[in-house]
Amino acid sequence: MNAKRLVAASIGLFLLVLYAEQTTGQSIYGLNYLGEHRMRGGSRYSALGFSGLAIPDSLSILTQNAASIADIKRFTFSVNQFLSMSRIGSDKYSSNQNRFEVPSMMIAAPLRKGLVFALGYRSRFVGKGDFSFTRDVPDIPVPYEVYKHRSSLFTVPVTISAKLWGVLNLAGELQIERGSIKDETTVRFTEEELYHPAISRLNRNFYGTSWSVSALWKAKEWLSLGAVFDAGVDYGIDEVYKFSRTDFDSLSHADFSLPPAFALGAAVKVRDRWWISTTYWRRNAPEASIFDEFSGRLEAEEVVSFGLERRMSQSGGFLRRLPVRLGFYQDRWHIEIPGGEPVFSRFVTLGTAVKMPGGPGVINLDIEYGQNGSSVRNGVSEKMVRFGIGISVSEKWSKRRSEW
């Protein structure tokens, strides 16, 4: 094959990979879209199946409901790390994936009693995938594709939370939105001495701002109610295309909008230290916009969750002092693979916590086990185990004479 024909065939091949209606790599785990939606909240809330919108927390500030932060009485720092291990499989291909999320973290400082300022970082969407598979292309020795995907859309919330009348917490947030999605496809050939690899890269850099308001009402000693409204995000996107031949490189700008979302939740004390909780979260379907491969395949996302918690005792033996948390949640993703077939995530959760030795604080631990997608309905599924650990420490907001 002459050089001109080889170049044309190679370029056609990796453009086919980049813009294909639904390649194997793009199908798995919603790749080439935003990634997995990460619900707000640290390990305590993950252990409850993210059902804790109406559950206050006076020790940690990585909560599902920003209004809970008004209960913080000391300068507090919270950090949370999630690690997931999974196996993704379709009829023909399978892949093991390990994902380390960038830790979520927040700091909070009481400005006065019942008024708290907080600032932090948390992920909205996270995706990672490494796959390889063969593809039949006329007049080309059997090629195989190595596909890499990395996505991380995050927000920096600037929060003011206030307690009113002793029973109602309100919060407002300005959210600075940033992140990127990176897709890389390398096409290699069995006859490497004759055919050089063809590489295509697409980097999308996201930026924007949004806002949210939330409320937490302790209606009764045995009943709490929560609500959140998260305004839509209008992202500006800088797109950078890079190919093996630099003369095909290009730059462009695009826009993408996430519609507003809302959530409602309740927590009920059923006996002594036992509480049950539930939360419903929803965001309407976005436009496909830059994700042409999902045109006509995007619907509203809904999350339904339930949790059961036995809170820690202040007295008794070691086991009585350990909280016990159980949960379940179902997430109906925005994407449909193939068109008309929704993608569901279903997880069961378990967790506990121990007090921080030597001072105010807590260590939360949790584990999630479940599955994303269905090999029957969606042609691909992912079985996943996710571990989480959250640490919160605090001290009185005061100056120490010995330090000056």
PLY file of the C-alpha trace (Angstrom):
ply
format ascii 1.0
element vertex 404
property float x
property float y
property float z
element edge 403
property int vertex1
property int vertex2
end_header
0.00 0.00 0.00
1.49 3.39 -0.98
2.09 6.08 1.63
-0.73 8.35 0.44
-3.30 5.58 0.68
-1.98 4.50 4.07
-2.28 8.02 5.49
-5.82 8.39 4.15
-6.88 5.00 5.54
-5.32 5.67 8.94
-6.92 9.11 9.25
-10.26 7.68 8.23
-9.92 4.96 10.81
-9.27 7.11 13.83
-11.87 9.67 12.75
-14.28 6.76 12.59
-13.32 5.89 16.15
-13.66 9.46 17.37
-17.06 10.21 15.85
-18.62 6.74 15.66
-22.26 6.59 16.62
-21.56 4.10 19.39
-18.16 2.44 19.65
-17.56 -0.17 22.29
-15.45 2.17 24.35
-18.02 4.94 24.21
-20.79 2.59 25.26
-19.12 1.33 28.40
-20.00 3.26 31.52
-21.28 6.30 29.66
-17.84 7.16 28.32
-17.60 10.19 26.04
-20.34 11.69 28.19
-19.81 13.34 31.57
-18.99 10.17 33.51
-20.59 8.83 36.68
-22.67 11.30 38.66
-21.18 11.61 42.15
-23.81 12.50 44.70
-22.98 15.11 47.28
-21.95 13.88 50.74
-19.10 12.09 52.48
-18.77 8.55 53.82
-21.57 8.84 56.37
-24.03 9.70 53.64
-22.62 7.14 51.24
-23.14 4.47 53.93
-26.80 5.55 54.11
-27.21 5.17 50.35
-27.19 8.96 49.92
-30.56 9.10 51.66
-29.43 11.68 54.24
-30.67 14.96 52.79
-32.63 15.56 56.03
-29.94 14.25 58.40
-27.95 16.97 60.21
-24.30 16.49 61.15
-22.53 18.63 63.73
-19.13 16.95 63.26
-18.62 16.86 59.47
-19.26 19.47 56.78
-19.19 17.08 53.80
-22.96 16.66 53.98
-25.71 16.13 51.43
-27.43 19.31 52.58
-25.36 22.48 52.92
-27.91 23.85 55.41
-26.59 21.32 57.94
-23.33 23.31 58.13
-25.09 25.90 60.34
-24.85 23.37 63.21
-21.03 23.59 63.21
-19.76 25.31 66.38
-15.99 25.08 65.81
-13.55 25.68 63.00
-13.84 22.38 61.10
-11.93 20.63 58.34
-13.39 17.59 56.54
-11.86 15.42 53.83
-13.21 12.32 52.10
-11.61 9.79 49.76
-13.36 7.17 47.59
-11.70 4.22 45.85
-13.59 1.94 43.50
-12.70 -1.38 41.88
-14.85 -2.83 39.14
-15.12 -5.28 36.28
-16.82 -4.13 33.09
-18.06 -6.66 30.60
-19.96 -7.00 27.34
-20.56 -10.05 25.16
-17.09 -9.80 23.62
-14.94 -7.66 25.90
-14.15 -7.19 29.58
-11.92 -4.89 31.55
-10.89 -4.37 35.17
-10.94 -0.76 36.31
-9.57 0.95 39.43
-10.57 4.53 40.13
-9.13 6.96 42.68
-11.24 10.06 43.01
-9.67 13.37 43.91
-10.56 13.81 47.61
-13.49 16.06 48.46
-12.70 18.57 51.19
-14.21 21.56 52.98
-13.34 24.01 55.73
-15.94 25.83 57.82
-15.61 28.76 60.22
-18.42 30.03 62.51
-18.82 33.79 62.04
-21.13 33.92 65.02
-23.53 31.51 66.70
-25.71 29.93 64.04
-23.90 31.57 61.10
-21.15 29.61 59.33
-18.97 30.27 56.29
-17.60 27.28 54.35
-15.40 26.73 51.31
-14.37 23.50 49.62
-14.03 21.19 46.64
-16.13 18.25 45.45
-16.58 16.19 42.29
-19.79 16.33 40.23
-18.88 13.73 37.61
-16.01 11.26 37.47
-15.12 8.83 34.70
-12.18 6.61 33.84
-11.81 3.85 31.28
-9.02 1.91 29.58
-10.09 -0.54 26.86
-8.71 -2.27 23.81
-10.55 -4.18 21.08
-10.12 -5.22 17.45
-12.00 -3.71 14.52
-12.50 -4.93 10.95
-11.59 -2.29 8.35
-11.41 -3.08 4.60
-7.93 -3.12 3.02
-6.18 -2.75 6.40
-4.37 -5.50 8.36
-6.35 -6.26 11.51
-6.17 -3.13 13.67
-6.88 -2.91 17.37
-7.89 0.17 19.29
-6.60 1.30 22.66
-9.14 3.68 24.14
-8.51 5.89 27.20
-11.05 8.12 28.88
-10.62 10.49 31.82
-13.29 12.88 33.04
-13.52 15.02 36.14
-16.02 17.84 36.50
-15.83 19.48 39.90
-17.23 22.43 41.79
-15.82 24.81 44.41
-18.77 25.75 46.66
-18.65 29.00 48.64
-21.30 28.56 51.33
-23.13 30.65 53.91
-25.37 28.68 56.26
-27.58 30.10 59.01
-29.78 28.69 61.78
-33.11 30.46 62.38
-35.45 30.04 65.36
-33.47 27.03 66.52
-35.23 24.60 64.15
-34.68 25.87 60.59
-31.34 25.92 58.77
-30.93 27.75 55.46
-27.93 27.88 53.13
-26.91 29.56 49.91
-23.97 28.62 47.70
-22.03 30.14 44.86
-20.49 27.27 42.90
-17.43 27.75 40.72
-17.49 25.00 38.09
-14.39 23.58 36.43
-13.20 20.31 34.91
-12.14 18.43 31.81
-12.92 15.38 29.70
-10.10 13.69 27.83
-10.51 10.95 25.23
-7.61 9.29 23.46
-7.77 6.57 20.83
-4.65 4.82 19.53
-5.06 2.50 16.54
-2.30 -0.08 16.25
-1.77 -2.71 13.57
-0.57 -6.27 13.62
2.04 -5.42 10.98
3.70 -2.64 12.97
6.78 -2.58 10.72
4.57 -1.35 7.84
1.85 0.60 9.61
2.51 3.25 12.19
0.02 3.83 15.04
-2.68 6.44 14.44
-3.52 8.59 17.46
-6.42 10.97 18.08
-6.95 13.05 21.22
-9.85 15.22 22.24
-9.53 17.46 25.33
-12.56 19.41 26.50
-12.01 21.99 29.25
-15.17 23.07 31.10
-15.78 26.28 33.06
-18.82 28.08 34.47
-20.66 29.17 37.62
-23.92 28.21 39.29
-25.74 28.58 42.61
-27.90 26.57 44.98
-30.16 27.04 48.00
-31.06 24.47 50.62
-33.12 24.07 53.79
-33.16 21.68 56.75
-36.17 21.79 59.08
-36.21 19.93 62.39
-39.99 19.75 62.46
-40.19 17.47 65.51
-37.79 15.75 67.86
-38.39 12.64 65.76
-38.74 14.22 62.29
-36.43 16.21 60.00
-37.16 17.42 56.47
-34.70 18.64 53.84
-34.85 20.32 50.43
-32.28 21.48 47.88
-32.53 23.43 44.64
-29.40 23.33 42.47
-29.50 25.85 39.62
-28.46 24.79 36.16
-24.85 25.04 35.02
-24.01 26.82 31.76
-20.59 25.52 30.79
-18.25 27.14 28.33
-16.02 24.52 26.72
-12.69 24.84 24.95
-12.13 21.85 22.66
-8.66 20.83 21.52
-8.30 18.13 18.83
-4.87 16.58 18.30
-3.92 13.90 15.78
-0.85 11.97 14.68
-0.50 14.48 11.86
-0.38 17.93 13.42
-1.85 19.60 10.34
-5.20 18.06 11.36
-5.09 19.64 14.84
-7.82 22.15 15.62
-9.32 24.35 18.33
-12.97 25.19 18.86
-15.41 26.53 21.45
-18.72 25.01 22.49
-21.42 25.43 25.12
-23.17 22.84 27.23
-25.89 23.25 29.87
-26.94 21.05 32.75
-30.57 21.73 33.70
-31.51 22.63 37.30
-31.89 19.83 39.85
-33.89 19.48 43.04
-34.02 17.05 45.95
-36.43 16.32 48.81
-35.70 14.20 51.87
-37.02 13.08 55.24
-35.56 11.38 58.32
-37.73 9.75 61.00
-36.72 8.46 64.42
-38.39 5.07 64.87
-37.03 4.13 68.31
-34.27 5.11 70.71
-31.17 5.62 68.47
-32.68 4.23 65.26
-33.51 6.50 62.30
-34.78 5.78 58.80
-34.19 8.19 55.94
-35.12 8.66 52.31
-34.22 11.11 49.53
-35.48 11.76 46.01
-33.26 13.69 43.54
-34.05 14.67 39.93
-32.56 16.61 37.01
-34.37 16.96 33.68
-32.74 15.78 30.47
-30.05 18.04 29.00
-29.59 18.68 25.29
-27.09 16.41 23.58
-25.14 19.48 22.41
-21.48 18.45 22.02
-22.29 14.77 22.64
-23.69 13.92 19.21
-23.40 10.19 19.90
-26.13 10.59 22.55
-28.58 12.56 20.42
-32.05 11.22 21.24
-30.60 9.11 24.06
-30.75 11.54 27.00
-33.54 11.53 29.57
-34.14 12.86 33.08
-31.85 11.51 35.80
-33.52 10.32 39.00
-32.06 8.97 42.25
-34.20 7.22 44.87
-32.53 6.19 48.13
-33.30 4.70 51.54
-31.21 4.38 54.70
-31.25 3.00 58.22
-28.97 4.27 60.98
-28.35 3.25 64.56
-26.58 6.25 66.03
-23.67 5.94 68.43
-24.33 5.69 72.16
-22.60 7.99 74.64
-22.23 5.17 77.13
-21.81 1.40 77.24
-19.34 -0.93 75.56
-17.34 -0.47 72.40
-19.97 -1.92 70.07
-22.71 0.31 71.50
-20.54 3.33 70.72
-20.25 2.35 67.06
-22.97 3.62 64.74
-24.42 1.17 62.23
-25.50 2.43 58.79
-27.24 0.61 55.96
-28.59 1.93 52.68
-29.76 1.34 49.14
-29.99 3.65 46.14
-30.99 3.49 42.51
-29.75 6.01 39.98
-31.40 6.26 36.58
-28.70 7.84 34.43
-29.25 10.56 31.86
-27.98 8.32 29.08
-29.83 5.54 27.27
-27.80 2.74 25.65
-29.00 1.85 23.11
-31.61 4.54 22.45
-34.69 3.96 24.61
-32.99 1.61 27.11
-32.20 3.42 30.38
-29.01 2.77 32.33
-29.55 2.05 36.03
-27.11 1.93 38.93
-28.21 -0.05 41.98
-26.08 -0.23 45.12
-26.35 -1.52 48.67
-24.25 0.29 51.26
-22.82 -0.28 54.74
-20.78 1.85 57.11
-19.80 2.91 60.60
-17.68 5.54 62.38
-15.31 6.07 65.28
-14.58 9.22 67.21
-11.26 10.92 66.56
-8.81 10.11 69.39
-7.71 13.09 71.42
-10.24 15.71 70.41
-13.41 16.70 68.58
-13.68 14.81 65.33
-14.84 11.63 63.64
-13.64 9.00 61.14
-16.40 7.66 58.88
-16.04 4.42 56.92
-18.28 2.95 54.23
-18.49 0.35 51.47
-20.80 0.19 48.45
-21.49 -2.84 46.29
-23.61 -2.84 43.17
-23.86 -2.69 39.41
-24.05 -0.07 36.68
-26.00 -0.97 33.56
-27.20 -4.35 32.34
-25.57 -6.67 29.82
-29.06 -7.71 28.70
-30.66 -4.27 28.23
-27.60 -2.10 27.60
-25.13 -4.59 26.13
-22.65 -3.85 28.92
-22.55 -3.88 32.71
-20.13 -2.96 35.47
-19.95 -4.68 38.85
-18.34 -2.39 41.38
-17.08 -2.25 44.95
-16.40 1.24 46.30
-14.68 2.08 49.58
-14.83 5.44 51.34
-13.16 7.06 54.31
-13.93 10.49 55.70
-12.09 12.41 58.40
-13.35 15.52 60.20
-11.43 17.47 62.85
-12.31 20.70 64.61
-11.22 23.14 67.28
-12.53 26.31 68.83
-12.27 29.37 66.59
-9.95 31.41 68.83
-6.41 32.76 69.02
-3.89 31.07 71.29
-1.69 33.54 73.15
1.23 31.09 73.09
1.27 31.18 69.28
1.72 34.97 68.99
0 1
1 2
2 3
3 4
4 5
5 6
6 7
7 8
8 9
9 10
10 11
11 12
12 13
13 14
14 15
15 16
16 17
17 18
18 19
19 20
20 21
21 22
22 23
23 24
24 25
25 26
26 27
27 28
28 29
29 30
30 31
31 32
32 33
33 34
34 35
35 36
36 37
37 38
38 39
39 40
40 41
41 42
42 43
43 44
44 45
45 46
46 47
47 48
48 49
49 50
50 51
51 52
52 53
53 54
54 55
55 56
56 57
57 58
58 59
59 60
60 61
61 62
62 63
63 64
64 65
65 66
66 67
67 68
68 69
69 70
70 71
71 72
72 73
73 74
74 75
75 76
76 77
77 78
78 79
79 80
80 81
81 82
82 83
83 84
84 85
85 86
86 87
87 88
88 89
89 90
90 91
91 92
92 93
93 94
94 95
95 96
96 97
97 98
98 99
99 100
100 101
101 102
102 103
103 104
104 105
105 106
106 107
107 108
108 109
109 110
110 111
111 112
112 113
113 114
114 115
115 116
116 117
117 118
118 119
119 120
120 121
121 122
122 123
123 124
124 125
125 126
126 127
127 128
128 129
129 130
130 131
131 132
132 133
133 134
134 135
135 136
136 137
137 138
138 139
139 140
140 141
141 142
142 143
143 144
144 145
145 146
146 147
147 148
148 149
149 150
150 151
151 152
152 153
153 154
154 155
155 156
156 157
157 158
158 159
159 160
160 161
161 162
162 163
163 164
164 165
165 166
166 167
167 168
168 169
169 170
170 171
171 172
172 173
173 174
174 175
175 176
176 177
177 178
178 179
179 180
180 181
181 182
182 183
183 184
184 185
185 186
186 187
187 188
188 189
189 190
190 191
191 192
192 193
193 194
194 195
195 196
196 197
197 198
198 199
199 200
200 201
201 202
202 203
203 204
204 205
205 206
206 207
207 208
208 209
209 210
210 211
211 212
212 213
213 214
214 215
215 216
216 217
217 218
218 219
219 220
220 221
221 222
222 223
223 224
224 225
225 226
226 227
227 228
228 229
229 230
230 231
231 232
232 233
233 234
234 235
235 236
236 237
237 238
238 239
239 240
240 241
241 242
242 243
243 244
244 245
245 246
246 247
247 248
248 249
249 250
250 251
251 252
252 253
253 254
254 255
255 256
256 257
257 258
258 259
259 260
260 261
261 262
262 263
263 264
264 265
265 266
266 267
267 268
268 269
269 270
270 271
271 272
272 273
273 274
274 275
275 276
276 277
277 278
278 279
279 280
280 281
281 282
282 283
283 284
284 285
285 286
286 287
287 288
288 289
289 290
290 291
291 292
292 293
293 294
294 295
295 296
296 297
297 298
298 299
299 300
300 301
301 302
302 303
303 304
304 305
305 306
306 307
307 308
308 309
309 310
310 311
311 312
312 313
313 314
314 315
315 316
316 317
317 318
318 319
319 320
320 321
321 322
322 323
323 324
324 325
325 326
326 327
327 328
328 329
329 330
330 331
331 332
332 333
333 334
334 335
335 336
336 337
337 338
338 339
339 340
340 341
341 342
342 343
343 344
344 345
345 346
346 347
347 348
348 349
349 350
350 351
351 352
352 353
353 354
354 355
355 356
356 357
357 358
358 359
359 360
360 361
361 362
362 363
363 364
364 365
365 366
366 367
367 368
368 369
369 370
370 371
371 372
372 373
373 374
374 375
375 376
376 377
377 378
378 379
379 380
380 381
381 382
382 383
383 384
384 385
385 386
386 387
387 388
388 389
389 390
390 391
391 392
392 393
393 394
394 395
395 396
396 397
397 398
398 399
399 400
400 401
401 402
402 403
